[in-house]
Amino acid sequence: MIKPLLRNLCCASLLLVATSVYAQQLRIEITRGQEDAVPIAIVPFGWESTGTAPYDIAEVVAADLHRSGRFAPLDRKDMIDRPTRGDQIRFQDWRYLKSDFIAVGRLMPDGADRFAAEFELYNVLTGQRLTGQRLTANTASLRAMAHRISDIIFEQLTGIRGAFSTRIAFISVEGTPPNQTYRLIVADADGENQQTITKSTEPLMSPAWSPDGQSLAYVSFENKASAIYVQTLRTGERRRVSARAGINGAPAWSPDGTMLALTLSRKDGDVDVYTLNLANQTLTRMTFDPGIDTEPTWSADGRKLYFMSDRAGGPQIYEVNVDNPNRATRVTFEGGYNARPRLSPDGKQLAVVHLDRGNFRIATVDLASKAVQVLTQGRQDESPSFAPNGATLIYATQDRGRGVLATVSVDGRVQQKLAASTGDVREPAWSPFPR
């Protein structure tokens, strides 16, 4: 039962470090949506200049909101009018189309390689203007501006901060053994704008975002030796931070970004959790049981670590106080297998891989009540990671024998698959909010 957990402790030979655009795309398929999704009209933005508009802002916004599962955007072919300003909206028409809300806007030049978008959001039933903003961007960041508009609309209508402007990291694998190519990829939250951060002919694993979203820690091999690297995304600069004898695995950043929790196997052969001060390389041992202790994750205040251990005979989640790590306390009790803990942004829940009727599925554990809620229906679901707003989890699963990514809302009502055009994808990690 413990074997799947050790996959993330294995490491790979790193042959190439480069940042490049990667052609593979993730195809999003909504497999379950919210039955009471809110009808909304995202009207194509007007282009206030000559020629063709440089980007379809409204198309991205509608796709974002649809992908959230909470909204049902009106199909453009069903729109009987295309207003671009609030004073052009005939609300009775949109009530007839059963849209609860409507967003209208305009895109216009704003200088050399600069564009401005002005949008407004209205309640169709009352005619009330709910919000409106003006945003600017250059050509390369028009898609990012569209995601930002989606975030504003989502937060206005749900009270939850939108996460469309965030990113995901994941591992892509192509080919068949022994001729496989592994890539560590960063993409927008919708799978677009992919960039290869690291490429290898050996496995790469365990990507982890720094709290500021500027760096990734990951596991690889150099000269057939296990090692953990930290790489700055903007510059591509990387540094090896742990290459001790034995296992170097499962890195997790402390909330202040000064330390990593990681898994090491030292001279005594035990597999334990340690913390590593990145400034001075000081190691502090956190677990002392002769069993396997791995997959650490930090509490939001940095005072605790949650980790998986088989010390009771099967994988379960424990917590330990960072300042007094001599005694670990068990957290999970329901089921014989709970692994790969990841803390929700509000600190109230852990996402885990949970054995449910013979299948490995993603579940959440309420830290106060210890209640377990199974969210997914797969047979081999793994590697959960919370969106920074806590509303959604991304995880890895299998679809017709291939590794794919999937998302599920924290109430289990909205589910999607993100299938790669080629190869397998696995080990997703959702970025923090941009700073």
C-alpha positions in Angstrom: 0.0 0.0 0.0 2.9 2.3 0.6 4.5 1.9 -2.8 2.6 4.6 -4.6 3.9 7.1 -2.1 7.5 6.3 -2.8 7.2 7.3 -6.4 7.7 11.0 -5.4 10.9 10.0 -3.5 12.6 8.7 -6.6 14.6 11.2 -8.6 15.7 11.7 -12.2 18.7 12.6 -14.3 18.4 16.2 -15.5 19.8 16.7 -19.0 18.5 20.0 -20.0 17.3 23.2 -18.2 15.6 25.7 -20.4 12.5 27.8 -20.6 10.7 27.3 -23.9 7.2 27.2 -25.3 5.8 23.7 -25.3 3.2 22.8 -28.0 1.2 20.3 -26.1 -2.2 21.6 -25.0 -4.6 20.5 -22.2 -8.1 20.0 -23.5 -10.7 20.8 -20.8 -13.8 18.7 -20.6 -16.4 19.5 -17.9 -17.6 16.1 -16.7 -19.9 17.4 -14.0 -21.3 20.9 -13.6 -23.4 22.7 -11.0 -27.0 22.0 -11.7 -28.0 25.6 -10.7 -25.2 27.3 -12.6 -26.0 31.0 -12.9 -27.0 32.2 -16.5 -24.8 35.1 -17.6 -24.2 36.9 -20.9 -20.6 37.9 -21.7 -21.2 40.1 -24.8 -18.3 40.3 -27.3 -16.3 43.5 -26.6 -16.5 46.3 -29.0 -13.2 47.2 -30.8 -12.9 51.0 -31.0 -10.4 51.3 -33.8 -9.9 50.2 -37.4 -9.2 46.7 -38.6 -9.7 43.5 -36.6 -9.6 43.4 -32.8 -6.3 42.1 -31.5 -7.9 39.7 -29.1 -11.3 38.3 -28.2 -11.5 39.2 -24.5 -15.1 38.1 -24.0 -14.4 34.6 -25.3 -11.7 34.0 -22.6 -14.0 35.5 -19.9 -16.9 33.3 -20.9 -14.7 30.2 -21.0 -13.2 31.0 -17.6 -16.6 31.4 -16.0 -18.0 28.3 -17.7 -15.0 26.3 -16.6 -15.7 27.3 -13.0 -18.9 25.2 -13.2 -20.8 28.0 -11.3 -21.9 29.9 -14.4 -23.6 29.1 -17.7 -22.6 31.8 -20.3 -25.1 32.4 -23.0 -24.1 31.2 -26.4 -23.2 34.0 -28.8 -25.5 32.7 -31.5 -28.4 33.3 -29.1 -27.6 36.9 -28.4 -30.1 39.2 -30.1 -28.1 42.3 -29.5 -24.4 43.2 -28.8 -24.2 46.3 -26.6 -20.8 47.5 -25.5 -21.9 50.1 -22.9 -24.3 49.9 -20.0 -26.6 52.6 -21.5 -27.0 50.5 -24.6 -28.4 47.5 -22.7 -32.2 46.7 -23.2 -32.6 44.7 -20.1 -36.0 43.3 -21.1 -34.3 41.5 -24.0 -31.8 39.8 -21.7 -34.6 38.9 -19.2 -36.3 37.2 -22.1 -33.1 35.2 -22.8 -33.1 34.3 -19.1 -29.7 35.8 -18.3 -29.3 36.9 -14.7 -26.3 39.0 -15.3 -24.6 40.7 -18.3 -21.1 42.0 -18.9 -20.4 44.4 -21.7 -17.1 46.1 -22.7 -14.8 47.8 -25.2 -11.2 47.3 -26.2 -9.3 50.3 -27.6 -5.7 51.3 -28.4 -3.9 53.1 -25.6 -0.5 54.0 -27.0 2.3 52.0 -28.7 1.6 48.3 -28.1 -0.8 49.2 -25.4 -4.5 48.5 -25.1 -7.3 49.4 -22.7 -10.3 47.4 -21.8 -13.3 48.9 -20.1 -16.0 46.6 -18.9 -19.2 46.8 -16.9 -21.2 44.1 -15.1 -25.0 44.5 -14.5 -27.8 42.6 -12.8 -30.3 42.0 -15.6 -33.3 41.6 -13.2 -32.8 45.0 -11.5 -30.7 46.9 -14.1 -28.2 47.6 -11.3 -24.5 48.2 -12.3 -22.5 45.9 -10.0 -19.0 46.8 -11.0 -16.9 48.3 -13.8 -13.2 48.8 -14.4 -10.6 49.9 -16.9 -7.5 47.7 -17.3 -4.5 48.1 -19.6 -2.2 45.6 -21.2 0.3 45.1 -24.1 -0.3 42.6 -26.9 1.5 39.8 -25.0 -0.6 40.2 -21.9 -4.1 40.6 -23.4 -5.0 37.1 -22.3 -3.8 37.8 -18.8 -6.0 40.9 -18.8 -9.0 38.8 -19.8 -8.3 36.4 -16.9 -8.2 39.4 -14.6 -11.6 40.5 -15.8 -12.9 37.0 -15.1 -11.5 37.2 -11.6 -13.3 40.5 -10.9 -16.6 39.1 -12.2 -16.3 35.9 -10.3 -15.5 37.6 -7.0 -18.3 40.1 -7.5 -20.9 37.4 -8.0 -19.7 34.7 -5.6 -17.8 36.6 -2.9 -14.8 34.3 -3.6 -11.6 35.6 -5.0 -11.1 34.4 -8.6 -8.1 32.2 -9.5 -8.2 32.5 -13.3 -5.0 34.6 -13.2 -3.0 31.9 -11.4 -0.8 29.2 -12.8 -0.3 25.5 -12.5 2.9 23.4 -12.7 2.9 19.7 -13.7 5.0 16.9 -15.1 4.5 15.7 -18.7 5.8 12.4 -19.9 6.1 11.3 -23.5 7.4 8.1 -25.1 7.7 4.5 -23.8 10.3 3.1 -21.5 13.3 3.3 -21.8 12.9 6.2 -24.2 10.8 8.7 -22.4 11.0 12.5 -22.1 9.9 14.3 -19.0 9.1 17.9 -18.8 8.3 20.2 -15.9 5.7 22.6 -17.3 4.1 25.8 -16.1 0.9 27.0 -17.7 -2.0 29.3 -17.0 -4.8 27.9 -14.8 -6.7 27.0 -18.0 -3.8 25.0 -19.4 -2.9 27.6 -22.0 0.5 29.5 -22.4 2.6 26.5 -21.5 6.3 26.8 -20.9 8.8 24.0 -20.3 11.0 24.8 -17.3 13.0 21.6 -17.2 13.4 18.7 -19.6 14.9 15.3 -18.9 15.1 11.7 -20.2 14.7 10.5 -16.6 11.7 11.1 -14.2 11.2 14.6 -12.7 8.8 15.0 -9.8 7.4 16.9 -6.9 7.1 20.5 -8.2 6.4 22.9 -5.4 5.7 26.7 -5.7 7.4 29.3 -3.6 5.0 31.5 -1.6 5.7 34.4 -3.9 5.0 32.3 -7.0 8.4 33.2 -8.5 10.2 29.9 -8.0 9.7 26.2 -8.1 11.4 23.5 -6.0 11.5 20.1 -7.6 13.3 16.7 -7.4 15.7 15.4 -10.0 19.0 13.6 -10.5 22.4 15.0 -11.3 25.1 12.3 -12.0 22.6 9.7 -10.8 22.4 11.3 -7.4 19.1 12.3 -5.8 18.8 16.1 -5.5 16.4 18.9 -4.9 16.7 22.1 -7.0 15.1 25.6 -6.7 14.6 27.4 -10.0 13.6 31.0 -10.5 11.1 31.1 -13.3 11.8 34.5 -14.7 15.5 34.0 -15.2 15.8 30.2 -15.4 18.5 30.4 -12.7 18.6 27.3 -10.5 20.5 26.0 -7.5 20.9 22.6 -5.9 19.8 22.9 -2.3 19.9 19.3 -1.2 21.9 16.4 -2.5 22.5 14.3 0.7 23.3 10.6 0.5 20.1 8.6 -0.1 16.7 10.1 -0.7 16.1 13.8 -1.3 12.4 14.2 -1.9 9.0 15.9 -1.5 10.1 19.5 -1.0 7.5 21.9 0.5 8.0 25.7 1.1 7.5 27.3 4.4 4.9 30.1 4.3 7.7 32.8 4.6 9.8 31.2 1.8 12.9 30.8 4.0 12.8 27.0 4.5 11.9 23.8 2.8 10.4 20.8 4.5 11.7 17.7 2.7 12.2 14.0 3.0 15.6 12.5 3.6 17.1 9.1 4.3 20.1 9.4 6.4 22.8 7.1 7.6 20.5 5.2 9.9 18.4 4.2 6.9 15.2 5.9 8.2 13.1 7.9 5.9 12.2 11.1 7.8 11.0 14.6 7.4 13.4 17.5 7.9 13.4 21.3 7.5 16.1 23.0 5.6 17.1 26.6 6.1 17.8 27.8 2.6 20.1 30.6 3.7 22.5 28.6 5.8 21.7 25.0 4.9 20.8 24.1 8.5 18.9 20.8 8.7 16.5 20.1 11.6 15.0 16.7 12.0 11.2 16.7 12.4 10.3 13.0 12.7 12.0 10.2 14.6 9.9 7.0 14.0 11.6 4.0 12.3 8.7 3.9 9.8 8.5 5.9 6.6 7.7 9.6 7.2 7.2 11.7 4.0 5.2 14.2 2.0 5.3 17.1 4.4 3.2 20.2 4.1 3.2 23.4 6.3 0.4 24.9 8.3 -0.5 28.4 7.2 1.3 30.0 10.2 4.4 27.9 9.7 4.2 26.4 13.2 3.2 22.8 12.2 4.0 20.2 9.6 1.5 17.7 8.4 3.0 14.5 6.9 2.3 10.9 5.9 3.6 8.1 8.0 3.1 4.3 8.1 4.1 4.0 11.7 0.7 2.6 12.7 0.9 -0.1 10.0 -0.7 1.8 7.1 -0.4 5.3 5.6 -2.0 8.0 7.8 -1.6 11.7 8.3 0.2 13.1 11.4 1.1 16.6 12.6 4.2 17.8 14.4 5.1 21.1 16.1 8.1 22.6 14.3 9.5 24.1 17.5 9.0 20.9 19.4 9.1 18.0 17.0 9.6 15.2 19.4 6.0 14.0 19.5 3.8 13.6 16.4 0.0 13.5 16.7 -2.2 11.4 14.4 -4.8 13.4 12.3 -6.6 10.9 10.2 -8.5 7.9 11.5 -11.2 7.1 8.9 -10.0 4.5 6.4 -6.9 2.4 6.1 -5.0 4.7 3.7 -4.6 8.5 3.8 -1.6 10.1 2.1 -0.2 13.1 0.3 -1.7 15.8 2.6 -2.1 19.4 1.3 -3.6 22.1 3.4 -6.4 24.4 2.3 -5.7 28.1 2.1 -7.9 28.8 5.1 -6.1 26.1 7.2 -9.3 24.2 8.0 -9.0 21.2 5.7 -6.4 18.7 4.4 -6.7 17.3 0.9 -5.5 13.7 0.9 -5.4 10.6 -1.2 -7.9 8.3 0.5 -8.6 4.6 -0.1 -12.3 4.4 -0.8 -13.8 0.9 -1.5 -10.6 -0.3 -3.1 -10.0 2.9 -5.1 -7.5 5.7 -4.5 -9.6 8.9 -4.5 -9.2 12.6 -3.5 -10.9 13.5 -0.2 -10.8 16.3 2.3 -10.4 16.0 6.0 -11.9 18.6 8.3 -9.2 19.3 10.9 -11.7 20.2 13.6 -14.1 17.3 13.3 -11.8 14.8 11.5 -14.7 14.1 9.1 -13.7 12.8 5.6 -15.5 13.8 2.4 -14.6 11.8 -0.7 -14.7 14.2 -3.8 -13.7 12.1 -6.8 -14.7 8.8 -8.4 -11.5 7.6 -10.1 -9.6 4.4 -9.4 -6.1 6.0 -9.2 -6.4 9.6 -8.2 -3.4 11.3 -6.6 -1.4 14.5 -6.0 -4.1 16.9 -4.8 -3.4 20.6 -4.8 -5.7 23.4 -3.7 -6.4 26.5 -5.8 -5.2 29.6 -3.9 -8.9 30.6 -3.3 -9.6 27.2 -1.7 -12.6 26.6 -4.0 -11.1 23.9 -6.3 -8.6 21.1 -6.2 -6.5 19.9 -9.1 -5.2 16.4 -9.1 -3.8 13.6 -11.3 -5.8 10.6 -12.5 -6.1 8.0 -15.2 -8.2 8.1 -18.3 -8.1 5.2 -20.7 -4.7 4.2 -19.5 -3.2 7.7 -19.8 -2.3 10.1 -17.0 -4.5 13.3 -17.1 -5.1 16.2 -14.8 -8.6 16.9 -13.3 -10.2 19.4 -11.1 -13.0 19.1 -8.5 -14.8 21.8 -6.5 -14.4 21.4 -2.7 -18.1 20.4 -2.5 -17.6 17.8 -5.2 -20.3 19.3 -7.5 -18.1 20.5 -10.3 -15.6 18.2 -12.0 -13.4 18.5 -15.1 -10.7 16.7 -16.9 -7.7 18.3 -18.5 -6.5 15.8 -21.1 -3.1 16.3 -22.8 -3.0 16.0 -26.6 -0.1 13.5 -26.3 1.6 11.6 -23.5 0.8 11.5 -19.8 0.5 14.4 -17.4 0.8 14.1 -13.6 1.8 15.8 -10.3 0.0 19.1 -10.6 0.7 22.0 -8.2 -1.4 25.1 -8.2 0.4 28.4 -7.8 -0.3 31.0 -5.1 -2.0 34.3 -6.1 0.3 36.6 -8.0 1.9 39.3 -5.9 
